[in-house]
Amino acid sequence: MKSKKLNIKSVYVSAVILALLSVVAFAQKETPPVGGQPKPFVFPKTDDFTLPNGLKVTMVQYGSIPKVAFQAVIYTGTKDDAKGKKAVSETTGLMLKEGTKTRTAEQIALDAAKMGGSLNVGVGTDSTNVTGEVLTEFDVKFLELMADVMLNPNFRQEDLDRLKSSKLRQLAVARTQAGNQAWEKFREVVFANHPYGQINPKDEEVNGYSLDDVKNYYAANYGAAKTRLYIVGKFDSAAVKAAITKAFSSWAKGSPSTRNTPSIKAVRSLTSIDRPAAPQSTIYLGMPAPFPSDPDYVKFVVMDTLLGGAFGSRITSNIRENKGYTYSPGSFIWNRYRTGYWVENADVTTEHTGDSIKEILFEINRMKTEPVGDAELQGIKNYMAGLYVLQNSTRFGVIGQLETMNYNELDKGSIDNYVKNVLDISAADVQAMAKKYLTEDKMTLVVVGDLSKIATQIKPYEVQ
């Protein structure tokens, strides 16, 4: 009887296993449904006007959440620093938040917080950005706060001293980080004798800033004619327009914005920086690339995304997934007005520094010599189209696209037709971009690592 029970149990178990195998087999034969055609993203209508003093304004009604984002772009940045005073532009920008003629730094922060947001200042190479996002009911009050910060800074010596001390500490930390060392040297080589070539100031430059330097920089570089104000979200258009006119009309026009486009003469180079006992090497490798107003730009972006710009890109699959040389490699296009550079960056294990460079160059060459397959190309294009729509699902995302368009002097079709333009790219376009731009005779290579262990590995990439 016991034997019979065991047999019945065995039959039952076997039946369950067969049923599961059948389900698995059926599932293996199934294929996921084909994805739908990516939809274009057409930007909402903009309301544009200019005040008599030259301040340009772009307003966009966007979304349904009762919030509104603000961004004032003042077209001045580190490109305008006087020689020997690198980053005085950054210090000037940061001092805007330190107080106005009627508000302390604490009051500025508290006033913004009461509106459900904050006010921030950031300084880049070509622009200084004053930003904030608050509840819709405070749209006019935030504009008043923003104008006070931009038009009425109360530059004080004690604030300058504190910011200088903070900057010196930041610089000390940055000099210990391989990534900062490599990127700084890369920019120095690529943009020699141009403001883009120096990222960080020297300690003696920071120590040399005076309060008069800050005041003089503000007087020479801030003004309505250099500024564009963006407002995106849900807000009362009439009230906001009236508030802008009231708050900013008194601002001096100032000098018009200027460009400082570098002249790049790229030649092959290898620069190494010794970092004794480093467990990994940092690689920056790049060549000149098209910029947003170049007809090749969108085609090049698709090529870059395939090659190194996405997590599933070829270089990432090669040296991360297949070889295990690195954890997070990636490429990007560094661009400014009529200036572009393609850069691949990776932190790799010391013993595979040379191997990593070899594989990066192998993937570049493969992109030139082998047409990309239809499935791979379509997958990347769908990814880019979806990412574009996702990026523009926020108020600051919309501002970012509009500002990119205006800064690069593009027409609105460049953003309205972006998804269509991406989907129209062919395998031949991708291959042509790699052949045209990714040429080793113009390659800048910077490696930071333990030279006692990597010198022999990187020797083949020295200029012969």
RANORCOR-V989141 format. One record per residue. N is the residue number from 1. RES is the residue in three letters. PSI is psi in radians with two decimals (999 if undefined). Layout:
N/RES/PSI
N/RES/PSI
//
This chain:
1/MET/-0.72
2/LYS/-0.73
3/SER/-0.71
4/LYS/-0.72
5/LYS/-0.69
6/LEU/-0.69
7/ASN/-0.74
8/ILE/-0.73
9/LYS/-0.71
10/SER/-0.73
11/VAL/-0.72
12/TYR/-0.81
13/VAL/-0.75
14/SER/-0.71
15/ALA/-0.72
16/VAL/-0.75
17/ILE/-0.77
18/LEU/-0.70
19/ALA/-0.75
20/LEU/-0.71
21/LEU/-0.64
22/SER/-0.72
23/VAL/-0.78
24/VAL/-0.78
25/ALA/-0.72
26/PHE/-0.72
27/ALA/-0.64
28/GLN/-0.49
29/LYS/-0.37
30/GLU/2.54
31/THR/2.56
32/PRO/2.63
33/PRO/2.59
34/VAL/2.34
35/GLY/2.64
36/GLY/2.87
37/GLN/2.22
38/PRO/2.46
39/LYS/2.53
40/PRO/2.74
41/PHE/1.89
42/VAL/2.13
43/PHE/2.50
44/PRO/2.83
45/LYS/2.44
46/THR/2.59
47/ASP/1.86
48/ASP/2.41
49/PHE/2.88
50/THR/2.30
51/LEU/2.79
52/PRO/-0.49
53/ASN/0.01
54/GLY/-0.12
55/LEU/2.15
56/LYS/2.45
57/VAL/2.38
58/THR/2.10
59/MET/2.41
60/VAL/2.14
61/GLN/2.12
62/TYR/2.34
63/GLY/3.11
64/SER/-0.21
65/ILE/2.37
66/PRO/1.14
67/LYS/2.74
68/VAL/2.40
69/ALA/2.50
70/PHE/2.46
71/GLN/2.06
72/ALA/2.11
73/VAL/1.96
74/ILE/2.05
75/TYR/1.20
76/THR/2.47
77/GLY/-2.69
78/THR/-0.33
79/LYS/-0.34
80/ASP/0.06
81/ASP/2.41
82/ALA/2.67
83/LYS/2.31
84/GLY/0.01
85/LYS/0.77
86/LYS/2.33
87/ALA/0.20
88/VAL/-0.47
89/SER/-0.73
90/GLU/-0.77
91/THR/-0.72
92/THR/-0.78
93/GLY/-0.79
94/LEU/-0.50
95/MET/-0.24
96/LEU/-0.60
97/LYS/-0.10
98/GLU/-0.06
99/GLY/2.65
100/THR/-3.02
101/LYS/-0.40
102/THR/-0.11
103/ARG/2.47
104/THR/2.98
105/ALA/-0.71
106/GLU/-0.69
107/GLN/-0.65
108/ILE/-0.84
109/ALA/-0.73
110/LEU/-0.72
111/ASP/-0.75
112/ALA/-0.70
113/ALA/-0.64
114/LYS/-0.35
115/MET/0.07
116/GLY/0.41
117/GLY/-2.66
118/SER/2.86
119/LEU/2.28
120/ASN/2.70
121/VAL/2.32
122/GLY/2.48
123/VAL/2.25
124/GLY/-2.83
125/THR/-0.72
126/ASP/-0.17
127/SER/2.74
128/THR/2.26
129/ASN/2.19
130/VAL/2.07
131/THR/2.82
132/GLY/2.78
133/GLU/2.19
134/VAL/3.01
135/LEU/2.54
136/THR/-0.66
137/GLU/-0.24
138/PHE/0.34
139/ASP/-0.81
140/VAL/-0.74
141/LYS/-0.64
142/PHE/-0.65
143/LEU/-0.68
144/GLU/-0.75
145/LEU/-0.79
146/MET/-0.80
147/ALA/-0.68
148/ASP/-0.76
149/VAL/-0.71
150/MET/-0.61
151/LEU/-0.40
152/ASN/0.85
153/PRO/2.50
154/ASN/1.43
155/PHE/2.11
156/ARG/2.54
157/GLN/-0.71
158/GLU/-0.59
159/ASP/-0.73
160/LEU/-0.78
161/ASP/-0.74
162/ARG/-0.75
163/LEU/-0.63
164/LYS/-0.73
165/SER/-0.71
166/SER/-0.72
167/LYS/-0.70
168/LEU/-0.67
169/ARG/-0.74
170/GLN/-0.73
171/LEU/-0.69
172/ALA/-0.70
173/VAL/-0.77
174/ALA/-0.62
175/ARG/-0.26
176/THR/-0.10
177/GLN/2.17
178/ALA/-0.70
179/GLY/-0.74
180/ASN/-0.70
181/GLN/-0.79
182/ALA/-0.80
183/TRP/-0.68
184/GLU/-0.76
185/LYS/-0.69
186/PHE/-0.85
187/ARG/-0.66
188/GLU/-0.72
189/VAL/-0.82
190/VAL/-0.75
191/PHE/0.85
192/ALA/2.41
193/ASN/0.48
194/HIS/2.62
195/PRO/-0.51
196/TYR/-0.31
197/GLY/-0.23
198/GLN/1.98
199/ILE/-0.88
200/ASN/2.56
201/PRO/2.80
202/LYS/2.76
203/ASP/-0.70
204/GLU/-0.48
205/GLU/-0.78
206/VAL/-0.80
207/ASN/-0.43
208/GLY/-0.18
209/TYR/2.34
210/SER/2.89
211/LEU/-0.58
212/ASP/-0.60
213/ASP/-0.75
214/VAL/-0.84
215/LYS/-0.70
216/ASN/-0.67
217/TYR/-0.77
218/TYR/-0.81
219/ALA/-0.63
220/ALA/-0.43
221/ASN/-0.18
222/TYR/2.46
223/GLY/2.91
224/ALA/-0.65
225/ALA/-0.31
226/LYS/0.15
227/THR/2.47
228/ARG/2.29
229/LEU/2.25
230/TYR/2.40
231/ILE/2.08
232/VAL/2.28
233/GLY/-2.66
234/LYS/2.11
235/PHE/2.91
236/ASP/1.81
237/SER/-0.80
238/ALA/-0.78
239/ALA/-0.71
240/VAL/-0.74
241/LYS/-0.75
242/ALA/-0.68
243/ALA/-0.69
244/ILE/-0.82
245/THR/-0.79
246/LYS/-0.74
247/ALA/-0.57
248/PHE/-0.18
249/SER/-0.48
250/SER/-0.14
251/TRP/2.33
252/ALA/2.51
253/LYS/-0.79
254/GLY/-3.02
255/SER/2.68
256/PRO/2.81
257/SER/2.67
258/THR/2.80
259/ARG/2.66
260/ASN/1.34
261/THR/2.17
262/PRO/2.64
263/SER/1.94
264/ILE/2.18
265/LYS/1.46
266/ALA/2.33
267/VAL/2.74
268/ARG/2.36
269/SER/2.68
270/LEU/2.17
271/THR/2.22
272/SER/2.51
273/ILE/2.19
274/ASP/2.32
275/ARG/1.44
276/PRO/2.41
277/ALA/0.24
278/ALA/2.32
279/PRO/-0.20
280/GLN/2.88
281/SER/2.55
282/THR/2.21
283/ILE/2.29
284/TYR/2.12
285/LEU/2.26
286/GLY/2.90
287/MET/2.78
288/PRO/2.56
289/ALA/2.89
290/PRO/2.79
291/PHE/2.93
292/PRO/-0.53
293/SER/-0.01
294/ASP/2.40
295/PRO/-0.39
296/ASP/-0.15
297/TYR/-0.90
298/VAL/-0.70
299/LYS/-0.71
300/PHE/-0.67
301/VAL/-0.70
302/VAL/-0.78
303/MET/-0.77
304/ASP/-0.73
305/THR/-0.68
306/LEU/-0.71
307/LEU/-0.83
308/GLY/-0.05
309/GLY/-0.05
310/ALA/2.80
311/PHE/-0.52
312/GLY/0.31
313/SER/2.94
314/ARG/-0.80
315/ILE/-0.72
316/THR/-0.78
317/SER/-0.65
318/ASN/-1.10
319/ILE/-0.19
320/ARG/-1.04
321/GLU/-0.83
322/ASN/-0.75
323/LYS/-0.48
324/GLY/0.49
325/TYR/-0.39
326/THR/2.87
327/TYR/-0.72
328/SER/1.24
329/PRO/2.89
330/GLY/2.69
331/SER/2.78
332/PHE/2.87
333/ILE/1.96
334/TRP/2.01
335/ASN/2.58
336/ARG/-3.04
337/TYR/2.06
338/ARG/0.58
339/THR/2.24
340/GLY/2.54
341/TYR/2.29
342/TRP/2.30
343/VAL/2.29
344/GLU/2.27
345/ASN/2.42
346/ALA/2.42
347/ASP/1.99
348/VAL/2.76
349/THR/2.46
350/THR/-0.78
351/GLU/-0.23
352/HIS/0.49
353/THR/-0.92
354/GLY/-0.69
355/ASP/-0.69
356/SER/-0.79
357/ILE/-0.74
358/LYS/-0.77
359/GLU/-0.61
360/ILE/-0.82
361/LEU/-0.57
362/PHE/-0.78
363/GLU/-0.61
364/ILE/-0.81
365/ASN/-0.65
366/ARG/-0.62
367/MET/-0.54
368/LYS/-0.61
369/THR/-0.38
370/GLU/2.10
371/PRO/2.39
372/VAL/2.51
373/GLY/2.73
374/ASP/-0.77
375/ALA/-0.76
376/GLU/-0.77
377/LEU/-0.78
378/GLN/-0.65
379/GLY/-0.75
380/ILE/-0.70
381/LYS/-0.71
382/ASN/-0.71
383/TYR/-0.80
384/MET/-0.71
385/ALA/-0.77
386/GLY/-0.70
387/LEU/-0.66
388/TYR/-0.80
389/VAL/-0.73
390/LEU/-0.74
391/GLN/-0.54
392/ASN/0.29
393/SER/0.03
394/THR/2.79
395/ARG/-0.77
396/PHE/-0.45
397/GLY/-0.75
398/VAL/-0.77
399/ILE/-0.75
400/GLY/-0.74
401/GLN/-0.74
402/LEU/-0.69
403/GLU/-0.69
404/THR/-0.75
405/MET/-0.84
406/ASN/-0.75
407/TYR/-0.70
408/ASN/0.09
409/GLU/0.87
410/LEU/2.78
411/ASP/2.89
412/LYS/-0.39
413/GLY/-0.43
414/SER/-0.53
415/ILE/-0.61
416/ASP/-0.61
417/ASN/0.20
418/TYR/-0.84
419/VAL/-0.79
420/LYS/-0.75
421/ASN/-0.67
422/VAL/-0.81
423/LEU/-0.35
424/ASP/-0.17
425/ILE/2.36
426/SER/2.94
427/ALA/-0.63
428/ALA/-0.65
429/ASP/-0.78
430/VAL/-0.83
431/GLN/-0.68
432/ALA/-0.67
433/MET/-0.76
434/ALA/-0.75
435/LYS/-0.69
436/LYS/-0.69
437/TYR/-0.58
438/LEU/1.24
439/THR/2.27
440/GLU/-0.37
441/ASP/-0.20
442/LYS/0.31
443/MET/2.20
444/THR/2.19
445/LEU/2.19
446/VAL/2.28
447/VAL/2.22
448/VAL/2.14
449/GLY/-3.04
450/ASP/1.77
451/LEU/-0.43
452/SER/-0.36
453/LYS/-0.35
454/ILE/-0.14
455/ALA/-0.79
456/THR/-0.63
457/GLN/-0.64
458/ILE/-0.07
459/LYS/-0.69
460/PRO/-0.26
461/TYR/0.12
462/GLU/2.70
463/VAL/2.20
464/GLN/999
//
